């Protein structure tokens, strides 16, 4: 798993990068744009809120 994230980036970083460009996306479009699974989106949003990045 660590090698995967080293290659493609952490899910929260990928979401932030997409949101920087798009500003606003639905959860469905966010999953498509980042390649993150639907179940991971809620986890990522939780981490971003916890880190005060979202």
C-alpha positions, 0 to 999 in steps of 0.5 A, a space after each residue: 500500500 505504501 508503494 502505491 501511495 508513493 507512486 500516485 500520492 495520498 488520497 487527501 493530496 489528490 483530492 486537494 489537487 482536484 479541488 484547487 483546480 475545480 473549486 467545487 465537485 459532487 462526491 461522485 465526480 470527485 471519485 471519478 476525477 481522483 480515482 479514489 473509491 467511493 468508500 474512501 471519499 468520506 474518509 478523505 473528507 474526514 481527514 481534510 476537515 480534521 487537518 483543517 484543509 477543507 
